[in-house]
Amino acid sequence: MSVRVRRVYEPPEPDDGVRVLVDRLWPRGLAKDAARVDEWPKGLTPSTELRRWYHADEGSFDEFRERYEAELAAPEAAELLERVRELAGKGAVTLLTASRQPERSHAEVLARLLSE
């Protein structure tokens, strides 16, 4: 199973496989045709409250990860996570985010969960 995380602003690569945007909002200044997004499961993104809490530097990444994983256990999110897991079982999947630090973002949490 091949799952990786990339910034959505980076140009698509041939080995990206299925490109999944994992941000709730469309990235600023990016044309939809340039992004080449195949899937956009908005229900997989952290809640607004959790996102604001994390970006206000009120907690650690580890605590964010725990809270986000709890949110992913909700039925809609769990179903979407399973859909992306099925895609990853068939070939490469690239999780796309506009985050400046993808390695400390919800996309990294998703990638780890999908690789388990």
C-alpha positions as MATLAB code, in Angstrom:
seq = 'MSVRVRRVYEPPEPDDGVRVLVDRLWPRGLAKDAARVDEWPKGLTPSTELRRWYHADEGSFDEFRERYEAELAAPEAAELLERVRELAGKGAVTLLTASRQPERSHAEVLARLLSE';
ca = [
       0.000    0.000    0.000;
       1.508    3.309   -1.072;
       0.249    6.473    0.626;
       2.161    9.704    0.636;
       1.529   13.326    1.555;
       2.326   16.282   -0.679;
       1.474   19.950   -0.816;
      -1.304   20.582   -3.289;
       0.690   23.472   -4.747;
       3.419   21.115   -5.987;
       2.980   20.032   -9.614;
       1.398   16.606  -10.125;
       3.806   13.728  -10.711;
       3.194   10.584  -12.764;
       3.561    8.312   -9.710;
       0.989   10.219   -7.587;
      -1.713    7.681   -8.339;
      -5.106    8.821   -7.035;
      -4.808   12.418   -5.830;
      -6.983   13.082   -2.777;
      -7.440   16.599   -1.435;
      -7.833   16.315    2.348;
      -8.513   19.988    3.142;
     -12.030   21.268    3.825;
     -11.555   24.439    1.746;
     -10.202   24.697   -1.766;
      -6.585   25.992   -1.701;
      -6.232   29.693   -2.408;
      -4.986   30.726   -5.813;
      -5.027   27.221   -7.286;
      -7.009   26.448  -10.409;
      -8.987   23.221  -10.184;
      -7.639   21.878  -13.461;
      -4.029   22.547  -12.366;
      -4.518   20.635   -9.101;
      -5.673   17.432  -10.822;
      -7.644   16.311   -7.762;
      -9.414   12.959   -8.169;
     -11.216   12.838   -4.810;
     -12.195   15.492   -2.269;
     -13.712   13.844    0.837;
     -14.435   16.951    2.946;
     -15.813   14.773    5.749;
     -12.283   13.482    6.455;
     -11.023   16.879    7.559;
     -10.691   17.962   11.192;
     -13.597   19.867   12.664;
     -13.415   23.647   12.595;
     -13.061   23.668   16.376;
     -10.163   21.220   16.366;
      -8.430   23.020   13.512;
      -8.705   26.383   15.264;
      -7.504   24.888   18.550;
      -4.436   23.373   16.893;
      -3.532   26.472   14.865;
      -3.807   28.653   17.961;
      -0.863   26.645   19.394;
      -2.930   25.530   22.375;
      -1.759   21.935   22.246;
       0.837   19.544   20.939;
       0.744   17.643   17.669;
       0.336   14.413   19.655;
      -2.780   15.756   21.357;
      -4.100   17.027   18.019;
      -3.542   13.567   16.521;
      -5.467   11.891   19.357;
      -8.402   14.291   19.047;
      -8.448   13.992   15.275;
      -8.370   10.192   15.392;
     -11.367   10.348   17.732;
     -13.207   12.478   15.170;
     -12.330    9.979   12.447;
     -14.186    7.283   14.382;
     -17.519    9.035   13.631;
     -19.576    7.084   11.060;
     -19.265    9.496    8.103;
     -15.524   10.004    8.558;
     -14.920    6.284    9.118;
     -16.747    5.491    5.880;
     -14.686    8.032    3.933;
     -11.469    6.757    5.510;
     -12.388    3.238    4.428;
     -13.027    4.488    0.873;
      -9.530    6.012    0.696;
      -8.077    2.846    2.260;
      -9.685    0.814   -0.545;
      -8.151    3.154   -3.134;
      -4.746    2.717   -1.487;
      -5.186   -1.041   -1.604;
      -5.477   -0.830   -5.383;
      -2.518    1.478   -6.023;
      -0.722    4.664   -5.095;
      -2.611    7.407   -3.260;
      -1.319   10.925   -2.689;
      -2.955   12.961    0.064;
      -2.874   16.642   -0.845;
      -2.925   19.528    1.597;
      -2.257   23.257    1.479;
      -0.613   23.048    4.901;
       2.817   24.663    5.057;
       4.012   21.811    7.281;
       2.397   18.667    5.877;
       4.437   16.476    8.252;
       2.649   18.109   11.232;
      -0.821   18.205    9.729;
      -3.956   16.133    9.605;
      -2.755   14.741    6.257;
       0.127   13.020    8.026;
      -2.285   11.531   10.571;
      -4.420   10.188    7.717;
      -1.388    8.765    5.911;
      -0.301    6.899    9.043;
      -3.784    5.501    9.619;
      -4.073    4.399    5.996;
      -0.692    2.678    6.106;
      -1.604    0.552    9.139;
];
